[in-house]
Amino acid sequence: MQAEDFHDSVRPGLIAMLPRLMRFADVLVGARDEGAGLLSRALQLMLAEQHRYQRGTSLDVWAFAEIYRYWLSELRDHAEPVAQARIDETRFVELFYAKGDDYVDASVVAFLGSLSAPQRLTVLLVYGEGFEYEDASRILDVPPETIAARLIRISAVLADRLNARAPAQAAATVETLYPEGLRG
């Protein structure tokens, strides 16, 4: 999505991406309430400084990167940034419940919750949002090789956990992590 599709304002493009941006902010902070607050503050800043957006750059990559940078700057303002970045497991689990849907694979949620924020975001950006490694690396401001290395480590940890489970249960977990459209 390019901003020139929206004339001189990024506002319509950001509005079109709100559900995606909301999910990103929620997973970033680990809860819906704080995610909504983070997204609101970041959107206000993006709209005020939309002149920083460079035409030709993917608007969604720019928006995700701006939210991530804003979150990092908020963390730096805290006395204990590492403690602030930790998620509350109970509130994190709530992110995976859709309205009217009572099924959530607890082992998948626990696995995702056990990941560090950069790892969790890498999984979300590549598998959840479908970003290429290069775009995910721009958003998280790391080399593409770091994205690949994180995914390899995450896959290895997941494989170890699945090997400790019964084969049928492990297959169901993999099915949950890789929905129909994302399997290759």
trRosetta pair geometry for C-beta under 8 A, 3 or more apart (Angstrom, degrees):
i j d omega theta_ij theta_ji phi_ij phi_ji
1 5 6.7 -88 -168 32 72 143
1 13 5.6 150 147 -148 124 112
1 16 7.2 -170 -144 90 156 134
1 17 7.2 -159 54 -61 161 116
1 58 6.7 80 54 -166 56 75
1 59 4.6 -66 104 47 92 112
1 60 5.4 85 40 -26 109 99
2 5 5.2 114 74 -13 78 98
2 55 7.5 53 -176 -159 105 67
2 56 7.2 2 -137 -105 118 19
2 57 7.9 135 -128 73 76 37
2 58 6.9 -74 -83 -118 63 42
2 59 6.0 147 -133 -22 16 102
3 6 5.7 -68 -167 45 53 103
3 9 7.9 -139 -171 104 101 25
3 10 4.9 -44 -126 -98 118 83
3 13 5.8 -96 -107 -4 63 156
3 53 5.6 91 -38 141 162 140
3 55 6.4 -109 63 -108 108 66
3 57 7.9 20 1 66 110 78
3 59 4.9 133 -55 -85 76 116
3 62 8.0 -23 -41 41 119 150
4 7 7.5 54 -163 -82 44 12
4 55 5.7 62 -53 -145 107 107
5 13 6.9 105 70 -79 104 111
6 9 5.8 -87 136 77 107 67
6 10 6.5 105 81 -118 140 27
6 11 7.2 -168 162 57 139 60
6 12 4.3 -174 -135 56 126 113
6 13 4.9 -120 -18 -33 150 96
9 12 6.6 90 97 1 102 85
9 50 6.8 19 -147 144 56 166
10 13 5.3 -63 -168 48 63 114
10 14 5.7 65 136 -27 87 105
10 46 6.9 -93 93 152 137 105
10 47 7.3 -148 68 -103 99 60
10 50 4.7 -166 17 -143 116 122
10 53 5.5 120 -63 -12 141 166
10 59 6.3 172 -144 -141 102 117
10 62 8.0 -92 -139 97 146 135
10 63 7.8 174 168 -74 128 105
11 14 5.8 -59 -145 37 28 109
11 15 6.3 29 158 -21 65 105
11 47 6.3 51 -85 -117 90 108
11 50 7.8 -53 -41 -86 72 156
12 15 5.6 -52 -147 35 33 113
12 16 6.4 35 154 -21 65 104
13 16 5.6 -52 -149 34 32 112
13 17 6.4 18 155 -8 64 111
13 59 4.6 -46 159 156 149 160
13 60 8.0 -125 167 -58 109 66
13 63 7.7 -156 123 -46 103 137
14 17 5.8 -66 -148 45 32 104
14 18 7.0 66 150 -64 63 75
14 21 7.2 12 -162 -27 76 158
14 43 6.3 131 171 -135 141 102
14 46 6.7 145 -98 108 147 139
14 47 7.5 -101 27 -70 164 92
14 59 7.7 -120 -61 166 63 118
14 63 6.0 163 -108 -113 85 138
15 18 5.8 -13 -160 -32 37 112
17 20 5.0 -62 -171 50 78 113
17 21 5.2 77 129 -26 96 106
17 59 7.5 -160 -29 120 144 106
17 60 5.8 173 -113 -106 145 90
17 63 6.0 110 94 85 156 164
18 21 5.6 -60 -136 43 29 109
18 22 5.9 34 162 -26 67 107
19 22 5.7 -53 -145 33 29 114
19 23 6.6 29 156 -19 63 103
20 23 5.9 -53 -151 33 31 109
20 24 6.5 31 151 -18 64 107
20 60 7.2 -15 107 -142 149 117
20 129 6.4 89 -159 -119 114 106
21 24 5.6 -53 -149 36 34 115
21 25 6.3 32 154 -17 67 106
21 39 5.8 119 136 -136 102 119
21 43 7.7 90 143 -72 152 107
21 63 6.1 -69 -95 145 121 123
21 64 7.2 -143 -109 -85 77 66
21 67 6.4 167 -157 -54 95 153
22 25 5.8 -55 -146 39 30 108
22 26 6.2 34 154 -22 65 107
22 35 6.6 87 -171 140 63 117
22 36 7.0 13 -140 -93 97 68
22 39 5.8 -13 -102 -76 59 168
23 26 5.7 -54 -147 36 30 114
23 27 6.3 22 158 -12 65 108
23 124 7.5 -176 134 -164 101 124
23 128 7.3 -148 137 156 134 134
24 27 6.2 -60 -147 41 26 103
24 28 6.0 35 152 -29 63 110
24 64 5.9 -118 -151 -128 167 92
24 67 6.2 93 113 95 124 152
24 121 7.8 58 -155 -135 84 91
24 124 6.6 143 -113 139 68 138
24 125 7.9 55 -117 -79 109 79
24 129 7.4 23 -76 -63 107 138
25 28 5.4 -52 -144 32 30 120
25 29 6.6 1 167 5 65 106
25 35 3.9 126 119 -166 88 84
25 36 7.2 129 110 -62 134 24
25 38 4.8 179 -161 84 113 112
25 39 4.0 -99 -35 -57 170 99
25 42 7.3 -159 -98 24 124 139
25 67 5.9 -99 -79 -173 90 135
25 71 7.8 -178 -131 -69 73 125
26 29 6.9 -77 -151 49 22 86
26 30 7.7 -148 165 31 55 2
26 31 6.9 -111 -156 98 73 17
26 32 5.4 0 -124 -97 114 52
26 35 3.4 -8 -84 -94 51 172
26 36 7.8 30 -78 -39 86 64
26 95 5.3 149 149 -125 123 121
27 30 7.2 34 -163 -79 29 40
27 35 7.5 64 6 -105 37 135
27 95 6.6 131 -80 174 68 160
27 120 6.1 -162 167 147 104 114
27 121 6.9 146 117 -92 113 64
27 124 5.2 140 106 -81 164 156
28 35 6.7 126 50 -114 89 91
28 38 6.8 -127 85 107 126 162
28 67 7.1 -152 -32 139 165 108
28 68 7.1 -149 -119 -103 137 67
28 71 5.4 -100 162 -100 135 165
28 117 6.9 53 -154 -158 55 109
28 121 6.5 45 -98 -89 75 112
29 34 4.2 -129 136 112 146 117
29 35 5.1 -166 44 -72 115 68
29 38 5.6 170 -34 -17 138 147
29 71 7.1 -143 -63 -133 90 123
29 87 7.4 132 149 -104 39 92
30 34 7.3 13 60 61 67 131
30 86 7.8 -20 -8 137 164 38
30 87 2.8 -174 -120 -128 156 110
30 88 6.2 137 130 31 126 62
30 91 6.3 81 137 95 86 104
30 92 4.7 -45 -165 -84 88 97
30 95 7.6 -117 -168 -30 38 139
30 113 7.8 83 -135 -129 109 85
31 34 4.8 67 71 24 102 103
31 35 6.3 -166 88 -15 47 94
31 87 7.2 166 -31 -152 84 91
31 88 6.3 22 -59 46 123 107
31 91 3.9 -10 -102 149 109 129
31 92 6.8 -73 -68 -69 66 51
31 94 7.3 38 -134 60 71 118
31 95 7.2 -131 -116 -56 28 106
32 35 5.5 -61 -142 38 27 116
32 36 6.3 29 162 -22 66 103
32 91 7.6 -135 12 -179 73 96
32 94 6.7 -85 -10 112 112 116
32 95 6.4 170 -53 -94 86 77
33 36 6.1 -56 -154 31 26 108
33 37 6.7 21 151 -13 61 107
33 91 8.0 -66 21 -159 100 132
34 37 5.6 -55 -150 38 37 113
34 38 6.1 38 153 -20 69 105
35 38 5.7 -53 -144 37 30 110
35 39 6.2 29 157 -18 65 108
36 39 5.8 -55 -145 38 29 111
36 40 6.3 33 155 -22 63 107
37 40 5.7 -54 -148 33 29 113
37 41 6.5 24 157 -13 64 107
38 41 6.0 -61 -150 40 29 107
38 42 6.1 23 156 -15 66 112
38 67 7.1 82 142 -164 103 94
38 70 7.1 144 -173 108 87 114
38 71 6.0 27 -160 -90 134 92
38 74 7.3 -114 -120 11 98 162
39 42 5.8 -59 -142 42 29 109
39 43 6.0 30 159 -22 66 108
39 67 6.7 -5 -109 -127 65 124
40 43 5.9 -55 -145 35 25 109
40 44 6.6 27 156 -19 61 105
41 44 5.8 -54 -152 32 31 112
41 45 6.6 27 152 -14 64 107
41 70 6.7 170 108 168 99 137
41 74 8.0 83 100 -70 150 134
42 45 5.7 -57 -152 39 34 111
42 46 6.2 35 152 -21 68 106
42 66 6.1 136 -177 126 107 92
42 67 4.5 68 167 -111 165 68
42 70 4.2 180 -104 48 98 164
42 71 7.6 -20 -71 -41 131 74
43 46 5.5 -52 -142 37 33 112
43 47 6.2 30 159 -16 66 105
44 47 6.1 -57 -147 38 27 106
44 48 6.3 24 155 -16 63 111
45 48 5.7 -58 -144 40 30 110
45 49 6.0 -10 167 16 67 113
45 66 7.3 -172 97 172 108 115
45 70 6.2 155 50 -102 151 131
46 49 6.5 -78 -138 58 22 83
46 50 6.3 58 156 -80 64 75
46 63 6.6 39 -135 -123 158 75
46 66 5.2 89 -90 135 109 157
47 50 5.8 -6 -145 -41 31 111
49 52 4.9 14 151 -3 98 118
50 53 5.4 -23 -173 5 63 116
53 57 6.7 -144 -172 61 73 122
53 59 7.2 20 -156 -117 134 76
53 62 5.5 72 -125 171 92 160
54 57 4.7 78 73 -11 87 123
54 62 7.8 -178 34 -95 71 135
57 61 6.6 -114 168 72 90 113
57 62 5.3 87 124 -55 122 117
58 61 4.0 72 79 9 108 110
58 62 6.7 178 89 -10 56 84
58 135 6.7 -24 54 -125 152 121
59 62 5.6 -56 -148 39 33 113
59 63 6.1 31 156 -20 69 108
60 63 5.7 -52 -140 38 33 110
60 64 6.2 31 161 -16 66 106
61 64 6.1 -57 -145 40 27 107
61 65 6.1 26 156 -18 63 112
61 131 7.4 120 -95 -131 87 124
61 135 4.9 -110 -101 -156 119 98
61 138 5.5 22 -178 91 121 131
61 139 6.0 -121 -156 -65 70 91
62 65 5.8 -62 -148 40 26 111
62 66 6.2 27 156 -22 64 108
63 66 5.7 -53 -146 34 29 111
63 67 6.6 29 155 -17 63 103
64 67 5.9 -55 -151 35 32 110
64 68 6.4 31 152 -17 65 108
64 125 7.1 113 173 -113 152 110
64 129 7.7 83 -94 -178 151 173
64 131 7.9 -100 51 -68 168 149
64 139 4.5 -23 110 -131 112 127
65 68 5.6 -56 -148 39 32 112
65 69 6.2 31 155 -18 67 107
65 138 6.1 -59 -78 133 134 80
65 139 4.5 -130 -75 -129 76 54
65 140 7.9 -112 -112 -33 77 27
65 141 7.2 105 -146 -46 103 89
66 69 5.7 -53 -143 39 31 110
66 70 6.2 33 155 -22 64 106
67 70 5.7 -54 -147 35 29 112
67 71 6.4 33 153 -20 63 105
68 71 5.7 -54 -151 34 31 112
68 72 6.5 30 152 -17 64 105
68 121 7.2 93 -111 -160 120 153
68 139 5.8 108 0 166 149 81
68 140 6.3 -112 -176 -99 162 51
68 141 7.6 -176 113 -3 131 100
69 72 5.7 -53 -149 37 33 112
69 73 6.4 32 154 -19 66 104
69 141 7.6 84 -80 -29 93 135
70 73 5.7 -54 -149 36 32 110
70 74 6.5 33 151 -18 64 103
71 74 5.7 -55 -151 35 32 111
71 75 6.5 35 150 -21 65 103
72 75 5.5 -51 -149 33 34 114
72 76 6.5 36 153 -22 65 103
73 76 5.6 -49 -149 32 35 114
73 77 6.9 39 151 -24 62 103
74 77 5.7 -55 -157 28 36 114
74 78 7.4 37 149 -25 63 100
75 78 6.0 -55 -163 22 40 112
75 81 4.3 78 165 -148 91 104
75 84 5.6 173 -132 89 78 128
75 85 5.9 26 -124 -65 132 100
76 81 6.1 7 -88 -90 33 140
78 81 5.2 138 67 -81 102 59
78 83 7.9 -130 135 66 134 88
78 84 4.5 78 80 -40 170 154
80 83 4.0 10 131 28 121 118
80 84 6.1 145 95 -23 72 88
81 84 5.4 -58 -145 37 34 115
81 85 6.3 33 158 -24 68 106
82 85 5.8 -56 -151 31 31 111
82 86 7.4 45 149 -35 60 93
83 86 6.0 -39 -162 7 39 115
85 117 5.4 -82 178 -26 113 143
87 91 7.2 -135 177 73 87 98
87 92 4.8 64 151 -65 130 127
87 113 6.3 -123 84 -149 130 85
87 117 7.9 140 -34 -80 106 88
88 91 4.2 49 85 23 110 111
88 92 6.4 174 82 -19 52 87
89 92 5.4 -56 -142 35 30 115
89 93 6.5 37 158 -26 65 100
89 110 7.6 25 -152 -117 119 68
89 113 5.2 77 -122 177 82 151
90 93 6.0 -50 -156 26 29 112
90 94 7.2 34 147 -23 59 101
91 94 5.5 -45 -159 23 41 119
91 95 7.7 55 146 -30 60 90
92 95 5.9 -39 -170 9 43 116
92 109 7.1 150 122 -180 96 99
92 112 7.7 -167 161 102 123 99
92 113 4.8 121 111 -107 152 111
93 96 6.2 -63 -170 31 45 108
93 97 7.6 43 142 -25 71 101
93 104 6.9 119 -172 123 87 156
93 106 7.6 3 -131 -125 121 74
93 109 5.2 71 -116 162 76 147
93 113 7.4 -24 -60 -59 72 142
94 97 5.9 -51 -156 21 46 113
96 104 4.7 104 115 -134 117 127
96 109 5.3 -115 5 -96 158 119
97 101 6.4 -179 -165 81 61 88
97 102 7.6 9 -140 -119 104 31
97 104 5.9 -68 -78 -50 72 132
98 101 4.1 38 64 26 92 130
101 104 7.8 99 127 -54 100 79
104 108 7.8 -128 170 60 73 105
104 109 5.9 28 157 -36 114 136
105 108 4.1 55 95 10 113 113
105 109 6.7 159 88 -12 60 85
105 172 7.3 178 -114 134 132 97
105 173 6.2 153 175 -115 146 68
105 176 4.5 -29 2 -123 153 172
106 109 5.7 -58 -146 41 34 110
106 110 6.0 36 156 -21 69 107
107 110 5.6 -51 -143 38 31 112
107 111 6.3 35 154 -23 63 105
107 161 7.7 166 178 151 112 128
107 165 7.8 39 -151 -80 164 152
107 173 5.7 -57 91 -109 125 124
108 111 5.6 -53 -150 34 30 113
108 112 6.4 26 154 -14 65 106
108 173 5.9 173 -65 -151 94 85
108 176 5.0 -112 -54 110 155 135
108 177 6.0 -167 -130 -67 121 85
109 112 5.8 -54 -145 40 32 108
109 113 6.0 31 155 -19 65 111
110 113 5.6 -57 -143 41 29 113
110 114 6.3 32 156 -25 63 107
111 114 5.8 -58 -151 31 28 111
111 115 7.2 37 150 -31 60 97
111 157 7.8 153 -156 120 103 107
111 158 6.3 64 -168 -105 145 88
111 161 6.5 -171 -102 67 119 170
112 115 5.9 -46 -161 14 38 115
112 120 6.0 88 -176 -124 80 96
112 123 6.9 -132 -124 83 95 154
113 120 8.0 42 -100 -99 23 131
115 119 3.9 -124 -178 95 112 119
115 120 4.5 150 93 -60 118 79
115 123 7.0 70 88 -2 176 133
115 154 6.7 14 -111 -116 129 109
116 119 4.8 89 54 11 77 105
116 120 6.9 -144 91 -7 35 90
117 120 5.6 -55 -140 38 30 112
117 121 6.1 27 161 -17 65 109
118 121 5.8 -57 -144 39 28 110
118 122 6.3 34 155 -25 63 105
118 140 6.5 100 -143 -159 89 134
118 142 7.8 70 -158 -26 126 150
118 150 6.9 -117 131 -118 97 147
119 122 5.6 -52 -149 31 31 114
119 123 6.6 30 154 -16 64 102
119 150 5.5 -164 -112 -169 72 113
119 153 7.6 -87 -118 87 122 113
119 154 5.7 153 -167 -78 111 116
120 123 6.0 -56 -155 36 31 109
120 124 6.4 28 150 -17 65 109
121 124 5.5 -54 -144 39 35 113
121 125 6.0 31 159 -18 69 108
121 140 6.2 140 113 -91 128 121
122 125 6.0 -56 -141 38 26 107
122 126 6.1 6 167 -2 64 113
122 136 6.3 83 -136 172 66 135
122 140 6.9 -14 -79 -43 79 163
122 147 5.7 176 -141 -140 113 74
122 150 4.6 39 89 109 177 143
122 151 6.3 -136 144 -61 123 80
122 154 7.4 -172 87 -25 121 146
123 126 6.5 -67 -138 47 22 96
123 127 5.5 -25 -176 29 64 118
123 128 6.9 63 131 -13 67 103
123 151 7.4 139 -85 -106 66 80
123 154 6.2 -163 -70 179 111 168
124 127 7.2 -62 -109 58 12 79
124 128 4.2 -31 -155 32 54 137
124 129 6.3 45 148 -11 69 100
125 128 6.9 11 -30 53 13 92
125 129 5.1 -35 -144 41 39 122
125 131 4.7 -35 167 36 88 130
125 135 7.6 -158 170 106 116 90
125 136 4.2 130 121 -117 134 104
125 139 6.1 -173 -125 63 148 150
125 140 7.3 -127 -6 -33 162 113
126 129 7.5 33 -9 53 10 80
126 130 7.6 39 -178 -115 31 13
126 131 5.9 -78 -91 65 44 80
126 132 8.0 31 -123 -157 80 9
126 133 6.9 23 -107 -84 118 60
126 136 5.4 -21 -63 -62 85 156
126 147 6.8 138 -61 180 130 115
126 151 6.5 -41 61 -85 165 132
127 130 7.7 15 -170 -70 13 46
127 177 7.4 -21 169 170 155 81
127 178 7.3 -88 -154 -101 123 69
127 182 6.0 66 -158 -168 79 152
130 182 7.6 -133 -90 -107 89 100
131 135 4.2 -125 -170 89 105 118
131 136 4.6 134 106 -56 126 84
131 139 7.0 -22 -171 -6 170 137
132 135 4.9 90 54 10 78 101
132 136 7.0 -146 92 -3 38 89
133 136 5.7 -58 -145 41 31 111
133 137 6.1 33 155 -23 66 107
133 144 4.5 80 135 -157 107 100
133 147 4.6 166 -153 91 86 138
133 148 6.0 15 -136 -55 144 85
134 137 5.7 -54 -148 34 28 112
134 138 6.7 31 151 -20 62 101
134 144 5.2 -24 -88 -89 56 128
135 138 5.6 -49 -151 32 36 112
135 139 6.5 36 151 -19 66 103
136 139 5.6 -53 -149 35 34 113
136 140 6.2 7 161 5 68 112
136 144 7.8 99 67 -121 87 70
136 147 4.9 109 96 -122 120 144
137 140 6.3 -66 -137 54 28 92
137 141 7.7 108 166 -77 56 4
137 142 5.4 -104 -147 78 77 65
137 143 5.9 -27 -155 156 134 16
137 144 4.4 -89 -34 -77 154 56
137 146 6.7 121 -119 53 101 97
137 147 5.1 -102 -67 -25 88 125
138 141 7.3 21 -174 -76 28 46
140 146 7.9 -133 101 99 125 124
140 147 7.3 137 47 -81 135 98
142 146 4.0 -78 151 67 123 149
142 147 6.7 146 90 -45 112 76
143 146 5.0 109 62 -6 74 98
143 147 7.8 -134 104 -1 49 82
144 147 5.4 -48 -157 30 46 114
144 148 6.5 44 147 -17 71 102
145 148 5.5 -52 -149 39 37 112
145 149 6.1 38 152 -20 68 106
146 149 5.6 -52 -143 38 31 111
146 150 6.3 35 155 -22 64 104
147 150 5.9 -54 -150 33 28 111
147 151 6.5 24 154 -15 63 107
148 151 5.9 -60 -151 38 30 108
148 152 6.4 31 153 -20 65 106
149 152 5.7 -53 -148 35 32 112
149 153 6.4 30 155 -16 66 105
150 153 5.8 -57 -149 38 31 108
150 154 6.1 30 154 -19 67 108
151 154 5.6 -51 -141 38 32 112
151 155 6.1 35 156 -21 64 106
152 155 5.8 -55 -148 37 28 112
152 156 6.4 30 153 -21 63 106
153 156 5.7 -54 -149 34 32 112
153 157 6.5 29 155 -16 66 104
154 157 5.9 -55 -150 37 31 108
154 158 6.2 30 152 -17 65 109
155 158 5.6 -56 -145 40 31 112
155 159 6.1 35 154 -23 66 106
156 159 5.6 -51 -146 34 29 112
156 160 6.5 32 153 -20 62 103
157 160 5.7 -53 -152 34 32 113
157 161 6.5 29 152 -16 64 105
158 161 5.7 -57 -150 38 33 110
158 162 6.2 30 154 -18 67 108
158 177 7.4 50 -158 -80 151 169
159 162 5.7 -56 -143 40 30 109
159 163 6.3 37 155 -26 65 104
160 163 5.8 -52 -148 29 29 113
160 164 7.0 27 153 -18 60 104
161 164 5.9 -59 -161 31 35 111
161 165 7.1 25 147 -17 65 108
162 165 5.6 -61 -155 34 42 110
162 170 3.9 96 -170 -140 97 111
162 173 6.1 -155 -105 71 105 137
162 174 7.0 42 -117 -51 152 98
163 170 7.4 63 -64 -107 26 150
165 169 4.6 -108 160 91 120 117
165 170 4.7 152 81 -62 112 88
165 173 7.3 80 66 -5 162 140
166 169 4.5 79 63 13 90 110
166 170 6.8 -161 87 -11 42 88
167 170 5.6 -57 -143 36 30 112
167 171 6.4 31 159 -21 65 104
168 171 5.8 -51 -149 33 31 112
168 172 6.7 33 152 -19 62 104
169 172 5.7 -53 -152 34 33 113
169 173 6.7 35 150 -21 64 104
170 173 5.6 -54 -152 33 35 113
170 174 6.6 33 152 -17 67 103
171 174 5.8 -52 -149 36 34 110
171 175 6.3 39 151 -22 64 106
172 175 5.5 -52 -149 35 33 117
172 176 6.6 36 151 -22 63 102
173 176 5.6 -52 -153 31 34 113
173 177 6.6 28 152 -16 66 105
174 177 5.7 -57 -148 38 35 109
174 178 6.2 -14 167 22 70 108
175 178 6.9 -78 -135 59 22 76
176 179 7.9 -3 -166 -68 26 71
178 182 5.2 -131 -159 88 72 107
178 183 4.8 88 151 -74 119 87
179 182 5.5 73 59 15 71 105
179 183 7.7 -142 91 -21 30 89
180 183 6.7 -62 -156 16 25 107
